[in-house]
Amino acid sequence: MRLNVFIRILFIIMSIFTIVPNPAGASPSSADSSISSWQIKWETKADRLAAPDQAMKAAGWQDIQASDPAVSKPVNAVSAWIRIKLPVIEQNQGVFFRSIYAQSLTVYLGGEDVFHSERKYWFDLNRVLIPLQTNDSGQELVLHLESHTDRLGLGRGINISDYQDLMRLHAKFDLLDIILGGAFVFVAFVMLVCSVFLDRNQKKSWLALCFIILPIGGLLIGYSPFLYTFYGEYGFLYQGMFDLSLYLFLPSLMIFIELLFGSGYRGIVKYFRRFLIAYSIFGIIALMVNWSSDYELQPYYFILSVTFGGIIMLAQFTLILVILLRQLWNRNIDSIILSIGLAVFAIVGVAELLKFYASSKTYDLSWWKWGLVAFVLSLIVLLGRRFSYQHKLILTYSRELEIYNSELQRSEKMEIISQLAASVAHEVRNPLQVTRGLLQIFEKRHQITPNTENFYKLAIDELDRASTIITDFLTFAKPEMEQVNELNLADEFKHVEGIIVPLANLQGGHLEMSMPRSLRIMGNSSKLKQALVNIIKNSIESLEGSGVVKIWAYEEREQVVIHIADSGAGMDERILERLGEPYFTNKTKGTGLGLMVTFRIIEVMQGTIKFKSQIGVGTEAIIRFPRYEETKAKVSI
């Protein structure tokens, strides 16, 4: 059920994402125009030209169509000149370049430099907005591009439109990436603050997820062109943020997987996690060295961070996939949830990569972030389930510990009473019997007067009552069954009925019994009758006049279950918890030993007894014994 709900939530979220308007897909109004073609001239180190007028006069220009832009550099090419023929320009218009791939970019209009950007870092995507005048109609817009990356040139989406509209589009084009990345960073910060309130076991997985969400926010912010476009002077910080986030994300993800699913076959997850930590530390050191050298070592750092890092990421996700497949084989619900999030991320990422290469690397990756959101949601759901499971375990353990402590206290009390009864009962009962006999002799020999007649009877009755209490003590102290036989419950209850019905009639109650002949247990007949009589007698006395005591039994899961329910006054929880304790009773003349002995007899016969009661409704005793066949099989083994 929880998995179905999670799948539906993911489906709704992804559906919402698919209808969120992407600024990259925004189209100009009907009054706008777009550039459909331009010319490009590639340069090598040997034939570089210094000024746009020289480039315009040089040969070697190639025609490029906007539907099939060329951004892959030819061999030995390091820079390029691009010229664009402007159409008729109306008042207050501008031209917006959605994607210019270059590290160094200069835009010339009318022979003058109108835009310049130079980056030492390897982020090569530029979004440029140039204001135009009406006298710019028909002129050549010249761009000079230079880059050490694989891409160089113009991508799709060059629009001429109202400058104010283009400015708004330009300002919000990649703003969603910053908002989403900032949200991830904020969530990670809140989680980090909340971690101080968690215990040690919960804190590990919580911090691991925190340090997954935090670098994901850094990746989104560092990859977005927004900051490079408007705050390009700090571009090295954004590039460093991206790299640092990646170095933090890789080991954190592996730590989270290890906490969820263990170290894997022969500790492969543990060893790979250590390798990722070492790689991340080495990568951070290399990043600092590259910064200090003013990007002189950028080609070597590129191999470490991009080429080698890509191989490591591929190996990591392959390992995670193998772990998930193994857990799926074992029908682990956690692996199913994580697999859904990872599958959404993989499908979106692969689809975008295919589209990227199909468009000759002119497609800007934008939907991968939503796949990443789905993956993070699966991790959050997973951690929530784990915390919920741990909470249930704690509650279960607390209940079991409370029951264990209660049983331990009860066992200690019973042991003390048992030792006391075994050592004292015999010594006390003998003098009582002698005293009772002497009182009977004195009663016969002495002349009885009306004033002394009740004295002898009262003394003998109290001695009999003391003897009964001592007998209960002996029964509790030595409850071992002298003879253990196969017992038919129908026959046993028939004898009990004969004993207890007169008492029920005397109290004004009624006894209803339903006992199948097929129910058999192993035990001692006299002890079982003693226990049953005690329970039924208590039920009859609780009627306080008219009422009914119902007795029925049945077989359930290799056990024989007996129910004894009355319609008496009932008891509250406080009294129910203390039933069976020595000397605890809610009767005016009771000792509390009868029910204590009943508990002990049922326990010795490998049974259990449980009471349910409600004030004003009645009380129900539920007794369970192993079936005769089960008990006999254990004895034979």
N, C-alpha and C positions, 0 to 999 in steps of 0.2 A: 504493500500500500504506500509506504513512504517513498519507495523508488518510483512508483507511478506519479506521485505528486511532484517529485523532483524533476522527472522528465517533462511533465507539463509546464512547470515553471521555466525550465530551460527553453522549451519550445516558444513560450510566450515572449521571453526576453529576446530570443533571436528573431522572432517575428517583428518585435518593436524595432530592433536594430535595423532590420531590412527596410523599414519604412522611414527611418530617420534620414532626412535629406542630407546628402554628402556634398559639401561645398565644391568638391572636385568635379561633381557632375552638374553644377549649376550652369545654366545656359543663358546667354544674353537675350535681351528682348528683341522684338522684331525690327526695331530701329537700329540695332547694333550691326556691326560687320566683323568679320574675322579674316585673318591672313591665311590664304590658301596655299601659298608657295613662297619660297625664298631661294637664295643662292648661298653656297658655302665654298670656301677655299681653305684647304688643309695646309698646314705649315709644319716643316721639320725644323730642327735646330739650325740647319744650314741656310735655309731660305726664309727666315723670319723677316717680316716687314714692320717698320717702326710706326708708320702713320696710316690713317685710313685712306688718305688720298692716294698713297702709293699702292695700297691693296686694291683700290677700285680700278687702277690702271693696269694691274697685273693680270696675267692670264691664269687659266686653270680653275675657273669658277664652275661649280656644278649646280644644276637645278634640283631642288628638293621640294616634294609635295607634302603638304601638311598631313595628308592621310597616311603617308609612309615616311615619317621623319627618320633621319640618320643620326644616331648618337654614339655609335661605336667607332672609335678612332681607327684609321688605317695604320699599318705598320710604320713605325718611326715618327708618326704625327704627334706633336706636342701641343699645338694650338690651332686655332681656326679663325677665319674672318667670315662673318655672315652679313649679308645685305638684304634689306627688305624694302620693297617699293611700297610707299604709303599711298593709300587711296585718298579720295577727297575727304578732308577733315573738317568737321563742323565745329562750331564754337563750344568750348568747355568739354572737349573730348580728350581721351587718353588711350594708351595702348597697354594692355596687361599681358605679361608673359607668365603663364602658369608654371612652366618648367624649363629652366635653362640649366644645362648640366655643365658646370665649370667651377674651378676653384678661384680663378681670377677672371673677372668680367668687367668690361668697359663698354659703355653704350655711347655712340656718337650720333648727333643729329645736327645737320648743317655744318659739319666739320668741327663741332664743339663737343666736349666731354660733358654729357648730361647725367651719367651714372657710373659709379665705379665701386667695385667690391673685390677684396682680395683676402683669401683664406689660406692659411698654412696647413690647417687640419684637412681631413679627407672628406668632409661633408660637401658634396658638389651640387646639391639641388638649390636653385635660386628661384624666387618668385619676385618679379620686377614690375613696377608700375611707373610709366613715363607719361607726364602731361604733354599734350600736343596743342598747337595753335593752328588757326585756319591757314596761315601762310606756310605750314609744314606740308600741305597737300602736294602729293607727287614727288616729295623728296625721298632720298635714300636714308634709311635708318641702318646704321652700321654697328655691328657688335664684334668685339674681339674677345675670344674665349681661350683660356689656357687651363690645363688640368693634368695632374699626374695619375688620375683614376682611369678606369676603363671607359667611362662615358664622357662625351664632349659633343655639345650641339644643342639644338632646340627640340623640345618635345611638342606634343599636341597642345592646342588651346592657346592661341594668340588672338585676343579680342580687342577691337576698337569700339569704345562705347562712351557713354557719359562718364566724365572723370569722377564725379561724386559717387555714382553707382559702383564704379570699379574700385574706388577707395574703400567702400563698405565691404565689397566682396573680398578685397585684398586683406582687410583687417580681420575678418572672421574666417578666412579660408582654412586655417589649421588651428583655430582657437579651441575646437572640441578636443583635440589631442592634449592641449595644456590643461583643460578642465578635467578631463578623465585622469590624466597622470597626476594632477594635483589632488584629486579625490583619493586615488590609491595611496599617495604619500600621507594624506591626512588620516585615512583609516589605519594605516600602519602606525602612525604616531599615537593615535588613540589606543590601539592594541598594546603598544609598548608601555603606555602609562598604566593601562589596566592590568598588565602582567604582574605588577607588584602585589596584587591582591590574590594571586593564584598560588596554589601549593606547588611543590617542587615537581611532581609528576606531570601536572597539567601545564606548567610553565614551559617545559621543553618543546612540546608540540605547538604551543601557542606562539612562542618566540620564533620557531622555525617557519610557521605560516606568516608571521609578521615580517620576517626577513625575506619572504618570497613576494609579498604584496609591495613592500617598500621599493625593491629594485625594479619591479614591473612599472611602478609609477615613474621611476627614473628613466627607464627605457622609453616609455611613451613620451616623456618630456624631451629627452635627449635626441630622439629620432625625429621629432616634429620640426618642420622648417620654420615654424612661427617665430621662435626666438632668434634663429639665424637670420631671418628676414628683417626683423625690427631692432634687434639688439646684437648685430653681428660682431661687434667689437669684443663680446664675451664668448665667442663661438668655441674657443678652446675649452671653456668651462663646461659647456653643454656636451661637447664631444667626450670630455673626461667623465662627466656624469653618466653618459651612456655606457662607457667602458667599465666604470666602477660598478654600475648597476648590474652589468652582465657578469662581472667577476663575483658579485655577491649572490646573484640569482642561482647560478649553477650549483654551488655546494649547498645552498639553503634548500633547494628543491630535493637534492639527494638525501639530506638529513631528514627532511619531512617524510620521504618515502621509506627511509630506514626505520623511523619511529613507528610508521604505520604497519609495515609488513616484515620488519626484521632485517637481518643482515644478508639474507638470501643464501643461495647454495655456496657452501664453503666460504662464507663471508665476503662474497664478491661485491655486494653493495657497500660494505664497510671499507674495503680496499679502494673501490672507485671513488667513494666519498673523500677519503684521504688524498687521493690523487687530485681530485678537483680542488680541494683546499690548497694543496701545494701549487697547482697551476694558477689559481686565483692570486695567491700571494706573489708568485713570480710575475704574473701579468701586471699587478699593481706597481711592483718595483720597476718593471719595464716602462710603464706609463709615466712614472715620475722621471725616469732617465730621459725618455723622449721629450718630455716637457722641458727639462733642464738644458737639453741640447738644441732647443728652439726648432724641434721637428726635423733635425738633420738625420735622425735614425728612423724616420717615419716608414720607409719601405720595409725595414726589418721588423718594426713593430706591427706593421700591417700583416706580415706573414704569421706572427705570433697570435695576434688578436682576431684576425679574420679567417685566414686560411686554416691554421691549426685549431683555432677556436671552433670553427664550423665543424671540423672532423670530430672534436670532442663532444659538441652538442649532439651530433648525429649518433655517436656511440651511446651517449647518456639516454637519449629518448628511445633508442633501440633496447637498452637494458630495462628501462621503465616499462616498455611495451611487453618484454618477455615476462617481467614480474607480474604485470597485470593479467597476462594470458594464463599464467600459472594460478593466480588467485581466482580468476574467472572459472577455471577448471574445477576449483574447489568450491565454487558458488559463493564466494565472499562478496557480500553486499557492498563493502567499502570499495573494492576493486571495480565493481560495476559502476558506481557513482563516479569514481575517478576516471574510468575509461570513457564515460560519456563526455566529461569535460575535455579530456585529452583528444577525443575523437573530433569534437567540434573545432577545437583549436587546430588540429592537424588538417581537417578538411578545408577549413577556411584558408590556412596557410598554403597548402598545396595548390588550391584553386588560384590564389593570388600569384603564386610563383609561376604557374603555367601561363596565366594571363600576362605576367611581366615579361617572360621570355617570348611569348607569342607576339607581343607588341614591340619587339626589338628593344627591350629595356626602357621603353618610354612610359610605361604604366607606373604610377606612384602607388606603392603599397599603402593601403588605408584600412582594409577590412580585417587585417590580422589582429588589430587591437581588440575587436569584438570577440574573436575567437579566444584571445587571451582572457578577456573578461569572463567568458563561459568557463574557462579552465579554472580561474580563481574562484568562481562561484562553487564549482565542484569541490575545491579544496576546503572552502568555508563550510559547506554542507557536511563534508567528511569530518572535519574537526568538530562540528557541532554534534554529529552523531557519536563521535568518540567521547566527548564530554558527557553527553547524555547517558551513554553506556556506563562510563565510570561512576556517574552519580547513582545510577541504579545499583551498581555493584556495592557502592558505599552504603546505600540504604539497606540492601539485602544483608550485607555483612553486619550492619548495626543491629538489624532485627535478630539475626542468628546469634550475635554476641549477647544480646539481651536475653534471648531464650536460653542460651548456654549458661549464662550467669544465674538465671532463675533455677534452672535444673541443677546447677552446682550447689546453690544454696539449699535447695530442697534435698538433694542427695546428702549433704552434710548433716542437715537436721535429721533425716531418716536414719543415717548411720549412728548418730548420737543416741537417738531413741532406741534403735535396735540393740546397741550395746547395753544401754541402761536396762532395757526390758529383759534381755537374756540373762543379765547378772542378778536382777532383783526379783523378777516375777516368781520364780519357784520358791524363793525364800519367804516371800510375803504371802503367797497363797496358802502354804501349809499352816501357818498360825491362824489365818482367817478360817480355814476349814475346822481346825480344832476349836476355835472360839464359837463358831456356828453350832457345832455339835454340843458343846457344853451348855449353850443357851437353850437348845432344844430339851436337854436333860433337865435343866432347872425349871423350864416351863412345865414339864410333866410332873416333876416331883413336888414343886412348891405350889402352894395354894394360890390360884389366880384370882385376883380381885378385879372389879371393873376398872379400877384406876391403873392397875399394872398390866392388864391384858395387852393393850396397844404398845406398851414399852417393849415387850419381847418381840412382837411382830415387826415393829419398826427396826429394831436392832438387827433381826435376821434378814430383813429386806435390804438393809444397807450393806450388810456383809455380802449378800448375793450380788448386789450391784458392784461392789468392789471386786468381787471375784470375776464378774463379767469383764470389767475393765482390764484386769490382769490377763484374762484369756485373750483379749484383743491385742494386748502387748505381746504375748507369746506368738500369736498368729503373725503379727508384723515382724517380729524378730526372726522367726523361722518359718518363712512362707513356702519352703520347698515342698513340692508335691510328693507325698509318700507313694501314691499310685497315679501314674499318668496313663490314661486310656483314651480310646476314641469315644467321643461324646456326640450324641445326636441332640442338637439344640431343641428340637421339638419335644423330645422326652424330658430334657432337663427343665424346660420352661413349664411343662405339664406338672411336674412336681412342685416347682416354685409357685405355680398358680394355686395349687391346693393349699399351700402355706399362707399365701398373701391375700387371697380372696376374702376370707373372714375379716381381716383387718380393713380391707377396702369397704366391705359392707358396713362395718362398725363406724367408719368415718363418713359414710354417706357417699362414697365415690363409686366409680364404675371402672372395670378393667376390660380393655379390648386388646385381643392378641391375634396376630397373624404370623404363623411360624411354619415355613415349608419343611417337609420331612427330609429334604435332600441336604440340609446344611449340617456339616460335621466339622468339629474341631478336635484338637488334642489337648487334654488337661485333666484336672482332678475334679470329680463330680461334686464333692462336698464343698470344696473351696469355691468353685464356680457358683454354686447355689448361694453360698454365703455372700458373695459379692453382688449377685443379682438381687437377692432379698434386700440387702442394704440400700441399693439404688432405688428399687421399686417402693420400698417402705418410705424413703424420703419423699418420693413423688406423691405418694398417697397422703402423707402428712402435710404436704404443701397445698393440698386442695382446699383445706379449711372448710370442709363441708362437701356439698355436691360438686362434681367434676368428673373428669375422665382421664385415665392413664392409658395411652396407646403404646403397644409394643409390637414391633414388626422387624423383620430381618430379611436379608437377601445376600447374594454373592456378587462381589465386584472386584475385578482385577486381582484374582487369586487371594481374596480376603473375604471373610464373613463379617458383615456389618450388621450391628444390632442397634436399633433406635428405641429409646424409652422416653416418651414425651408426655408431659402432664399439662393440664390447663390451670395450674395453680397461680400463685401470686407473682412468681418470677423473681429474678435477682438482678442487681445492677452489676456493672463491670468490676467494681471494687471487690464485691463478694466472690464473683466468678474467679478472679485471679488467685484467691486464697483458698479455694476448695482443695481439700486433701492435706492441708497443713494440720499438724497435730494441735489439738485443743482449740481449733477454730470451728465455731458452729454458730448458726443463727437461730438455734432452738433454745428454749428457756431451760430445758433439762438435758441437753445434749452435751457430750464430751468432745466431739470432733474426731474420735478415734475410729468410728465405724467407716467413714468414707476414706480415711487414711489407710485402713486395712484393705478396703476395696481397691484402691489404687495399686497397692502393693501386690495383691493377688493377680490383678489383670496384667501388671508388669511382668510378674514371674511367668505367666502363661503366654509371654511374648505378644501381648496385646497392647492397645492404646485406648484411652478414654478421653473424650472431649465434651465439654458442656457448652450449650448455647441457651441464652435466656433473655427474656424481655419482660420488664415489669408490667404486670397486668395481663400478660399473654400466657406465660408459662415457661417451663424449662424443658430442654431436650438433652438427653445424654446419648452420645454416639460412641459405641464400643466397636473396635475392630480387632479381630483375631485372624491369624493365618489359617487358611484352609487345612484340613487334615492332611491332604495329599502333599502340600508344600512343607508342612512341619515334618511329616514322615520322611520326605526326601532329604531334608537337611540332617535329620537324625541319622539316617542310613549312611550319609556321606561322612 
